[in-house]
Amino acid sequence: MRAIGVYCASTSGSSALFQDAAREAGTALARLGIELVYGGGRFGLMGLVADAALAAGGKVTGVMTRGLVEREIAHPGLSAIQVVETMHERKAAMETLADGFIALPGGPGTMEEIFEQWTCGILGLHAKPCGFLDVGGYFDPLRAMIDKMSEAGFLRPDHAAMLAFAPDVDSLVTRFEAYVPPALKYVQDGPASTPAP
C-alpha cells in the first residue's frame, strides 16, 4: 500500500491507551513505508499520529478546510498539506489520496468518515479496504451493532466482513493487502444478491 487514510479524534481521549495507540500507528506506518493521509490537525490523536509518523521519517499529508487552517488548527510540520473549501471536499480528497482507511478511537466525525468509506465500498464506488484499530475494546459495541445489522437483514454478511478489526497497524495492513471487495450490491436489474434474512 502506498498511502493509508487515518481518521481519529482531535482530542486525546480519556485513556493513555488511545494516545499510545495513535503514536504506535504513526510509527508503524512510517516503518512500513506507507504515507499517512489524515485531516491535518495538530491536536489530539490526530496530532499524535502525525507527530509519530514524522518522527519516524514517514511522509504525512494533511487535508484541511481553509476555515480550520485560518483558525491555526493545522499541523505546522507536515510533509504536505492540501487546503480545500468544504468538509465534503476534504473527504473526497482523502479518498483519492489513500489506498485504504483506518479509524482510530474517536467520536462522531471519525465514525462518519470511516462509515462513508465503507458505504462507498459497499456500493462499488471504490475497492479500498476499511479497518478499525481496536484499542482496549473501544470498538466492541460497534462490532455488536454491525452483527445486529446483519441479523436484522439490513447488511449482507459479506459487506459486514469487509471491515477489518485489529489491535495494531501491521495486522490491519496485512488484512488490507489481502482484501478482495465483495460482489456489487446492485446490478442493472436490482440487488446483486438476496439480502441476508
C-alpha positions in Angstrom: 0.0 0.0 0.0 1.3 3.4 -0.9 -0.9 5.6 1.4 -3.5 5.0 4.2 -6.1 7.5 5.3 -6.4 7.7 9.1 -9.5 9.0 10.9 -9.2 9.8 14.6 -10.1 12.3 17.3 -9.0 15.9 17.5 -8.9 15.3 21.3 -6.7 12.9 23.2 -9.4 10.9 24.9 -9.6 9.8 28.5 -7.1 7.0 28.4 -3.3 6.8 27.7 -4.1 3.6 25.8 -5.6 5.8 23.0 -2.7 8.1 22.9 -0.1 5.3 22.9 -2.1 3.6 20.1 -2.0 6.8 18.0 1.7 7.1 18.4 2.3 3.4 17.6 0.1 3.7 14.5 2.1 6.7 13.1 5.4 4.9 13.8 4.2 1.7 12.2 3.0 3.4 9.0 6.4 5.1 8.7 8.3 1.9 9.3 6.2 0.2 6.7 6.9 3.0 4.2 3.2 3.9 4.0 2.3 7.6 3.7 -0.1 8.8 6.4 -3.1 10.8 4.9 -5.2 12.5 7.6 -7.2 15.6 8.5 -4.1 17.8 9.0 -4.7 18.7 12.7 -2.1 19.3 15.3 -4.3 18.5 18.4 -5.5 15.2 20.0 -4.9 11.8 18.5 -4.6 13.5 15.1 -1.6 15.4 16.2 -0.1 12.4 18.0 -0.3 10.1 15.0 1.2 12.7 12.7 4.0 13.6 15.1 4.9 9.9 15.5 5.0 9.3 11.7 7.1 12.4 11.1 9.5 11.5 13.9 10.0 8.0 12.4 10.8 9.6 9.0 7.4 9.0 7.4 5.6 11.1 4.8 2.5 12.8 6.2 -0.1 14.6 4.1 -2.8 16.6 5.7 -6.1 17.6 4.2 -7.9 20.5 5.9 -10.6 23.1 5.1 -9.4 26.7 4.7 -11.5 27.8 7.7 -9.7 25.4 10.0 -6.3 26.4 8.6 -7.2 30.1 9.3 -8.0 29.1 12.9 -4.4 27.8 13.2 -5.5 24.2 13.8 -3.3 22.8 11.1 -0.1 20.9 12.0 2.9 23.1 11.1 5.4 20.3 10.2 3.6 18.2 7.7 5.3 16.9 4.5 2.4 18.4 2.5 -1.0 19.9 3.2 -3.9 20.2 0.8 -6.3 23.1 1.6 -9.9 22.7 0.5 -13.0 24.7 0.9 -15.5 22.3 2.4 -15.7 19.1 4.5 -17.1 17.3 1.5 -14.0 18.3 -0.5 -11.8 17.2 2.4 -13.3 13.7 2.5 -13.2 13.4 -1.3 -9.5 14.4 -1.3 -8.6 11.9 1.4 -10.5 9.2 -0.6 -8.4 10.0 -3.7 -5.1 10.1 -1.9 -5.4 6.9 0.2 -5.4 3.3 -0.8 -7.2 2.2 2.4 -8.7 3.7 5.5 -8.2 3.1 9.3 -10.2 4.5 12.1 -8.6 5.0 15.5 -10.8 5.8 18.5 -12.8 8.9 18.0 -16.2 10.5 18.1 -18.9 11.2 15.6 -16.6 12.7 13.0 -14.4 9.7 13.0 -17.4 7.4 12.7 -19.0 9.4 9.9 -15.8 9.4 7.8 -15.0 5.7 8.1 -18.6 4.8 7.6 -18.8 6.8 4.4 -15.7 5.0 3.0 -17.3 1.6 4.0 -20.5 2.6 2.3 -18.7 3.7 -0.9 -17.0 0.3 -0.9 -20.4 -1.5 -0.5 -21.8 0.5 -3.4 -18.7 -0.3 -5.5 -17.6 3.3 -5.8 -14.1 2.2 -4.8 -12.4 -1.1 -3.9 -10.4 0.2 -0.9 -10.3 -1.7 2.4 -11.5 -0.2 5.7 -10.5 -1.1 9.2 -10.5 -0.2 12.8 -7.6 0.0 15.2 -9.3 -1.7 18.1 -7.8 -0.3 21.3 -8.9 -1.7 24.7 -12.2 -2.9 23.3 -13.2 0.6 22.2 -15.0 -0.7 19.1 -16.7 -3.8 20.7 -20.1 -2.0 20.8 -19.7 -1.1 17.1 -18.9 -4.7 16.2 -22.0 -5.8 18.1 -24.1 -3.2 16.2 -22.7 -4.5 12.9 -23.7 -8.0 13.8 -27.2 -6.7 14.8 -27.5 -5.0 11.3 -26.8 -8.4 9.7 -29.2 -10.3 11.9 -31.9 -7.7 11.2 -31.5 -8.1 7.5 -30.0 -4.6 6.8 -26.5 -5.7 6.0 -25.2 -8.6 3.9 -22.7 -10.8 5.7 -20.1 -10.2 3.0 -20.5 -6.5 3.5 -20.0 -6.9 7.2 -16.9 -8.9 6.6 -15.4 -6.0 4.6 -14.3 -4.3 7.8 -11.1 -5.4 9.5 -10.6 -5.1 13.3 -7.2 -5.5 14.7 -5.1 -4.2 17.7 -2.2 -3.0 15.6 -1.4 -1.4 12.2 0.7 -4.3 11.0 -2.2 -6.7 11.3 -4.5 -4.2 9.5 -2.1 -3.7 6.7 -1.8 -7.5 6.2 -5.5 -7.7 6.0 -5.7 -4.8 3.6 -3.1 -6.3 1.3 -5.3 -9.5 1.0 -8.5 -7.6 0.6 -10.9 -8.6 -2.1 -14.0 -6.5 -2.5 -17.4 -8.2 -2.4 -19.7 -8.5 -5.3 -21.5 -5.3 -6.3 -24.6 -4.6 -4.2 -26.6 -3.5 -7.2 -26.6 -4.6 -10.8 -28.7 -3.2 -13.7 -31.9 -5.1 -12.7 -31.7 -4.7 -9.0 -29.9 -6.1 -6.0 -27.0 -8.4 -6.9 -27.9 -11.0 -4.4 -30.6 -11.7 -1.9 -30.1 -9.8 1.3 -29.4 -11.7 4.5 -32.6 -12.9 6.2 
